[in-house]
């Protein structure tokens, strides 16, 4: 049944032969706890990404690799990161892949990516959180494109580490960076997120210091209120 489903992917289109997709989903579930079977399935699926199979088929494969993907399938997924149609699913698969190779693939794709895809990759790095170096996000934060800079700020906030806080504090933001107020707002929101992370881990002094910084640099009323409430919570 699985072999038949894999064969049908060569011509698969959305809404046609849904049993093929179900068979692959069933194979993913069945491979749970069986390392050899899962490795074989991952390898087979990754190979499909390098063929001329239609977009719907590769989309289906990316969804499966989001669940079972390891370092082995990273190269195949990485090749799709600049693909306008498939980048979204490829980066989500890499976002869920806990191997260091997945992080390297995402970082390596940033510089040459078109703006929309670049922002998506930056967001995926932020969503991963642990194991993501701050440097590429700091570079994004300093980008002259306000949308990319905003994405970098929010990604750093999602990571919430001490290094992320340090990077956000050093950001040279004004009320209207590059003609847009969104960058400063994003930096303040990101710092608030970092402070909440510190507070959740019992680091009250660190959280209080961050809230104090936000209170000082923030201009939006909601931001100042959030910072004041944070200071009280971390007292």
FENMOJO-V404730 format. One record per pair of residues at least 24 apart in sequence whose ideal C-beta (glycine too) atoms are under 7 Angstrom apart, sorted by the first residue. I is the first residue (numbers start at 1). J is the second residue. If there is no record, write none. Layout:
i->(I/I)
j->(J/J)
This chain:
i->(2/6/9/9/9/9/10/11/12/12/12/12/13/13/14/21/24/24/28/28/28/31/38/41/42/42/42/42/42/43/46/46/46/49/49/49/50/55/55/58/59/59/62/62/62/62/63/65/66/66/66/69/69/69/70/70/71/71/74/74/74/74/78/78/81/81/81/82/82/82/82/87/87/88/91/91/91/94/95/95/95/100/103/103/103/107/110/115/115/118/119/119/119/122/122/122/123/123/125/126/126/126/126/127/129/129/132/134/134/134/138/141/141/144/146/146/146/146/146/149/149/150/150/150/153/153/153/153/154/154/156/157/157/157/157/157/158/160/160/160/164/165/165/165/168/169/175/185/188/188/188/188/192/192/192/195/199/199/204/207/208)
j->(27/44/48/53/57/60/53/54/54/56/57/60/54/56/56/60/60/64/64/67/68/68/68/68/68/69/70/72/73/72/72/73/76/76/77/80/76/85/86/86/86/89/86/89/90/93/89/93/92/93/96/93/96/97/97/99/99/101/99/101/102/105/105/109/109/113/121/109/112/113/117/117/120/120/120/121/124/124/124/127/128/131/128/131/132/136/136/145/148/148/147/148/151/151/152/155/151/155/155/154/155/158/159/158/158/159/159/163/164/167/167/167/171/178/177/178/180/182/183/177/183/182/183/186/183/186/187/190/186/190/190/189/190/191/193/194/193/193/194/197/194/191/194/210/194/213/219/220/214/217/218/223/226/227/230/230/233/234/234/234/234)
